[in-house]
């Protein structure tokens, strides 16, 4: 089943993690979510222990797994962090 991701939500959460999180190497960690980007900033990656969400140029995205429960849980985690 294809999941639709609100890319604006992902971008807001990415910004929050990089602003409030702890820098660890090339990424930031905040409340169980990790945020990183490629060298030019056109691709961002949000991840937890179960999966990665890559957001590419032109609002395209890809999950690293196809487990519906893991994806649903991850999206809930993004929404929760966005509300804090």
C-alpha positions as CSV (number, residue, x, y, z in Angstrom):
1,X,0.0,0.0,0.0
2,X,1.4,3.4,-1.0
3,X,1.6,5.9,1.9
4,X,1.2,9.6,1.2
5,X,3.6,11.7,3.2
6,X,3.0,15.4,3.9
7,X,6.4,16.7,2.7
8,X,5.8,20.0,4.5
9,X,5.4,18.1,7.8
10,X,8.6,16.3,7.1
11,X,10.4,19.6,6.4
12,X,9.1,21.2,9.6
13,X,10.2,18.2,11.7
14,X,13.6,18.2,10.0
15,X,14.0,21.9,10.9
16,X,13.0,21.3,14.4
17,X,15.4,18.4,14.9
18,X,18.3,20.4,13.5
19,X,17.4,23.3,15.7
20,X,16.8,21.5,19.0
21,X,18.6,18.2,18.5
22,X,22.1,17.1,19.5
23,X,24.6,17.1,16.7
24,X,26.2,13.7,16.2
25,X,28.6,13.6,13.4
26,X,26.8,14.7,10.2
27,X,23.3,14.3,11.7
28,X,21.1,15.5,14.6
29,X,19.2,13.5,17.1
30,X,16.0,14.7,18.9
31,X,13.4,12.6,20.7
32,X,14.2,9.4,18.9
33,X,14.4,10.9,15.4
34,X,17.5,11.5,13.4
35,X,17.9,14.1,10.7
36,X,20.6,14.5,8.1
37,X,21.1,15.9,4.6
38,X,23.3,15.3,1.7
39,X,26.1,17.8,0.9
40,X,24.0,20.2,-1.1
41,X,20.9,20.1,1.1
42,X,18.6,18.9,-1.7
43,X,18.0,15.6,0.0
44,X,17.1,15.2,3.6
45,X,16.7,12.0,5.6
46,X,14.6,11.5,8.7
47,X,14.9,8.2,10.5
48,X,14.2,6.2,13.6
49,X,15.3,2.7,14.5
50,X,12.9,1.1,12.1
51,X,13.2,3.1,8.9
52,X,14.5,6.0,6.9
53,X,12.4,8.6,5.0
54,X,14.4,10.3,2.2
55,X,12.8,13.5,0.8
56,X,14.2,14.5,-2.5
57,X,14.1,17.6,-4.7
58,X,10.6,18.4,-6.1
59,X,8.9,16.8,-3.0
60,X,9.5,13.2,-4.0
61,X,10.2,10.8,-1.2
62,X,11.0,7.2,-0.5
63,X,10.9,4.9,2.6
64,X,13.6,2.4,3.2
65,X,11.1,-0.3,4.2
66,X,7.7,-1.4,3.0
67,X,6.3,-2.4,6.4
68,X,2.9,-0.6,6.7
69,X,3.0,-0.7,10.5
70,X,6.4,0.8,10.7
71,X,5.5,3.6,8.2
72,X,2.3,4.4,10.1
73,X,4.1,4.5,13.4
74,X,6.8,6.8,11.9
75,X,4.2,9.2,10.5
76,X,2.6,9.4,13.9
77,X,6.0,10.1,15.4
78,X,6.5,13.0,12.9
79,X,3.1,14.4,13.7
80,X,3.7,14.2,17.4
81,X,7.0,16.0,17.1
82,X,5.5,18.6,14.9
83,X,2.8,19.3,17.6
84,X,5.3,19.7,20.5
